[in-house]
Amino acid sequence: MDADAHDLERLRADFQGWRFIVSDRRRWWALRGPLPMDKIHEVDALDADSSQQLRAALLRQKGRR
């Protein structure tokens, strides 16, 4: 298993409800939705240059709820 696949597995396990993509330009994305009406103003997409940066962004987002 390569490092990206391992990082994707860890993100999926740690942030259920989010979907993850690594683009062909090596950009990491976290997506969720569609969100219910009571959460429509919450963030539903994040992106970063690395899996570590994406994890940090997800943790910051989690702390805002």
Backbone as a chain_set.jsonl record, in Angstrom:
{"seq": "MDADAHDLERLRADFQGWRFIVSDRRRWWALRGPLPMDKIHEVDALDADSSQQLRAALLRQKGRR", "coords": {"N": [[0.849, -1.178, 0.0], [0.607, 2.18, -0.899], [1.777, 5.401, 0.344], [-0.164, 7.452, 0.016], [-2.576, 5.996, -0.204], [-2.64, 4.817, 2.301], [-2.831, 7.122, 3.934], [-5.33, 8.069, 3.034], [-7.017, 6.009, 3.947], [-6.738, 6.336, 6.731], [-7.795, 8.94, 7.06], [-10.461, 8.48, 6.251], [-11.292, 6.725, 8.252], [-11.058, 8.31, 10.531], [-12.638, 10.564, 10.067], [-15.558, 10.2, 9.624], [-18.332, 10.436, 7.445], [-17.307, 12.242, 5.73], [-16.022, 12.469, 2.404], [-13.146, 11.617, 0.461], [-10.657, 12.839, -1.77], [-7.849, 12.658, -3.896], [-6.454, 14.723, -6.124], [-5.377, 14.739, -9.611], [-3.469, 16.619, -9.665], [-2.294, 16.483, -7.276], [-3.678, 17.581, -5.15], [-5.409, 17.569, -2.114], [-8.643, 16.719, -1.1], [-11.582, 17.119, 0.915], [-14.902, 16.223, 1.182], [-18.373, 16.666, 1.875], [-21.844, 15.955, 2.139], [-25.049, 15.871, 0.45], [-25.864, 18.495, 2.713], [-28.124, 18.587, 5.522], [-30.949, 20.803, 5.968], [-30.7, 22.21, 8.425], [-27.999, 22.427, 8.703], [-27.025, 23.731, 6.57], [-25.395, 25.959, 6.257], [-22.919, 25.216, 7.045], [-19.473, 24.281, 6.505], [-18.792, 22.395, 3.624], [-16.807, 21.467, 2.007], [-13.321, 21.066, 1.821], [-9.903, 21.812, 1.09], [-6.424, 21.012, 0.531], [-2.798, 21.064, 0.448], [-1.577, 18.737, 1.285], [-2.035, 15.544, 2.954], [-1.681, 15.821, 5.688], [-2.102, 18.573, 6.098], [-4.763, 18.697, 5.314], [-5.947, 17.082, 7.257], [-5.475, 18.697, 9.513], [-7.068, 20.919, 8.846], [-9.589, 19.71, 8.851], [-9.793, 19.009, 11.548], [-9.798, 21.565, 12.709], [-12.205, 22.481, 11.648], [-13.974, 20.668, 12.803], [-13.798, 21.468, 15.449], [-15.21, 23.818, 15.421], [-17.881, 23.299, 15.446]], "CA": [[0.0, 0.0, 0.0], [1.425, 3.389, -0.932], [1.524, 6.355, 1.425], [-1.44, 8.135, -0.206], [-3.664, 5.07, 0.126], [-2.64, 4.696, 3.767], [-3.362, 8.379, 4.476], [-6.76, 8.092, 2.736], [-7.671, 5.079, 4.884], [-6.757, 6.966, 8.055], [-8.761, 10.039, 7.027], [-11.812, 7.895, 6.202], [-11.594, 6.154, 9.568], [-11.1, 9.357, 11.551], [-13.614, 11.606, 9.747], [-16.699, 9.571, 8.97], [-19.264, 11.421, 6.913], [-16.577, 12.976, 4.703], [-15.421, 11.708, 1.299], [-11.804, 12.154, 0.22], [-10.146, 12.736, -3.13], [-6.541, 13.234, -4.208], [-6.561, 15.063, -7.548], [-4.207, 14.443, -10.436], [-2.487, 17.673, -9.377], [-1.833, 16.205, -5.909], [-4.451, 18.378, -4.191], [-6.232, 16.728, -1.256], [-9.984, 17.277, -0.899], [-12.567, 16.475, 1.79], [-16.231, 16.667, 0.756], [-19.508, 16.029, 2.532], [-23.116, 16.511, 1.692], [-25.677, 17.154, 0.742], [-26.125, 18.765, 4.123], [-29.528, 18.875, 5.848], [-31.263, 22.236, 6.036], [-30.212, 22.843, 9.653], [-26.536, 22.546, 8.626], [-26.75, 24.2, 5.219], [-24.372, 26.998, 6.259], [-21.634, 24.657, 7.475], [-18.508, 23.975, 5.443], [-18.984, 21.06, 3.051], [-15.645, 21.119, 1.191], [-12.027, 21.595, 2.249], [-8.801, 21.31, 0.271], [-5.102, 21.276, 1.094], [-1.668, 20.564, -0.334], [-1.118, 17.441, 1.786], [-2.987, 14.879, 3.849], [-1.504, 16.393, 7.02], [-2.784, 19.869, 6.108], [-6.196, 18.43, 5.256], [-6.324, 16.607, 8.596], [-5.509, 19.866, 10.393], [-8.25, 21.708, 8.477], [-10.757, 18.969, 9.328], [-9.827, 19.14, 13.008], [-10.244, 22.932, 12.996], [-13.63, 22.533, 11.309], [-14.678, 19.884, 13.821], [-13.828, 22.273, 16.663], [-16.128, 24.959, 15.251], [-19.283, 22.87, 15.574]], "C": [[0.897, 1.244, 0.0], [0.985, 4.37, 0.155], [0.187, 7.063, 1.251], [-2.617, 7.249, 0.179], [-3.778, 4.903, 1.638], [-3.242, 5.956, 4.408], [-4.864, 8.486, 4.222], [-7.533, 7.188, 3.685], [-7.796, 5.701, 6.265], [-7.756, 8.113, 8.107], [-10.186, 9.502, 7.04], [-12.22, 7.344, 7.561], [-11.821, 7.247, 10.614], [-12.192, 10.402, 11.322], [-14.769, 11.012, 8.947], [-17.704, 10.636, 8.567], [-18.63, 12.306, 5.857], [-16.102, 11.996, 3.632], [-14.1, 12.387, 0.959], [-11.345, 11.856, -1.198], [-8.727, 13.305, -3.138], [-6.561, 13.464, -5.713], [-5.289, 14.692, -8.299], [-3.123, 15.512, -10.284], [-1.986, 17.608, -7.939], [-2.485, 17.1, -4.866], [-5.359, 17.435, -3.427], [-7.545, 17.442, -0.968], [-10.772, 16.443, 0.092], [-13.92, 17.081, 1.428], [-17.291, 15.959, 1.587], [-20.795, 16.678, 2.028], [-23.866, 15.517, 0.825], [-25.999, 17.275, 2.226], [-27.613, 18.997, 4.35], [-29.726, 20.373, 6.044], [-30.722, 22.907, 7.296], [-28.689, 23.013, 9.679], [-26.088, 23.148, 7.296], [-25.639, 25.25, 5.156], [-23.017, 26.501, 6.758], [-20.754, 24.376, 6.261], [-18.738, 22.555, 4.943], [-17.841, 20.63, 2.142], [-14.407, 21.815, 1.75], [-10.971, 21.055, 1.292], [-7.483, 21.752, 0.868], [-4.036, 20.681, 0.187], [-1.184, 19.185, 0.095], [-2.189, 16.824, 2.684], [-2.88, 15.449, 5.266], [-2.214, 17.746, 7.128], [-4.297, 19.685, 6.073], [-6.705, 17.95, 6.61], [-6.432, 17.792, 9.566], [-6.737, 20.727, 10.109], [-9.525, 21.026, 8.969], [-10.897, 19.075, 10.846], [-10.274, 20.542, 13.424], [-11.75, 23.048, 12.751], [-14.463, 21.805, 12.358], [-14.814, 20.675, 15.113], [-14.787, 23.442, 16.594], [-17.583, 24.575, 15.439], [-19.731, 22.877, 16.99]], "O": [[1.828, 1.346, 0.799], [-0.048, 4.183, 0.798], [-0.531, 7.261, 2.231], [-3.557, 7.715, 0.823], [-4.88, 4.855, 2.184], [-4.066, 5.859, 5.317], [-5.603, 8.942, 5.094], [-8.596, 7.569, 4.174], [-8.846, 5.602, 6.899], [-8.488, 8.252, 9.087], [-11.033, 10.019, 7.769], [-13.373, 7.484, 7.97], [-12.684, 7.11, 11.482], [-12.629, 11.056, 12.269], [-14.931, 11.286, 7.758], [-17.895, 11.623, 9.278], [-19.33, 13.042, 5.161], [-15.816, 10.835, 3.925], [-13.952, 13.595, 1.147], [-11.602, 10.786, -1.75], [-8.44, 14.302, -2.476], [-6.671, 12.515, -6.49], [-4.263, 14.373, -7.698], [-1.991, 15.321, -10.728], [-1.346, 18.535, -7.444], [-1.903, 17.349, -3.81], [-6.015, 16.585, -4.031], [-7.558, 18.627, -0.632], [-10.655, 15.218, 0.118], [-14.067, 18.303, 1.374], [-17.128, 14.797, 1.958], [-20.797, 17.813, 1.553], [-23.354, 14.443, 0.511], [-26.352, 16.303, 2.894], [-28.296, 19.54, 3.482], [-28.766, 21.112, 6.26], [-30.321, 24.07, 7.24], [-28.152, 23.667, 10.573], [-24.911, 23.081, 6.942], [-25.007, 25.414, 4.113], [-22.074, 27.282, 6.878], [-21.24, 24.253, 5.137], [-18.865, 21.623, 5.737], [-17.891, 19.545, 1.562], [-14.442, 22.994, 2.103], [-11.126, 19.963, 0.745], [-7.418, 22.731, 1.612], [-4.331, 19.902, -0.719], [-0.456, 18.528, -0.65], [-3.124, 17.5, 3.114], [-3.887, 15.546, 5.968], [-2.856, 18.03, 8.14], [-5.031, 20.427, 6.725], [-7.774, 18.366, 7.057], [-7.38, 17.871, 10.347], [-7.378, 21.213, 11.041], [-10.44, 21.695, 9.449], [-12.006, 19.215, 11.361], [-11.038, 20.695, 14.377], [-12.475, 23.64, 13.551], [-15.53, 22.275, 12.751], [-15.83, 20.57, 15.801], [-15.141, 24.003, 17.63], [-18.437, 25.451, 15.579], [-20.882, 22.544, 17.275]]}, "num_chains": 1, "name": "protein.A"}
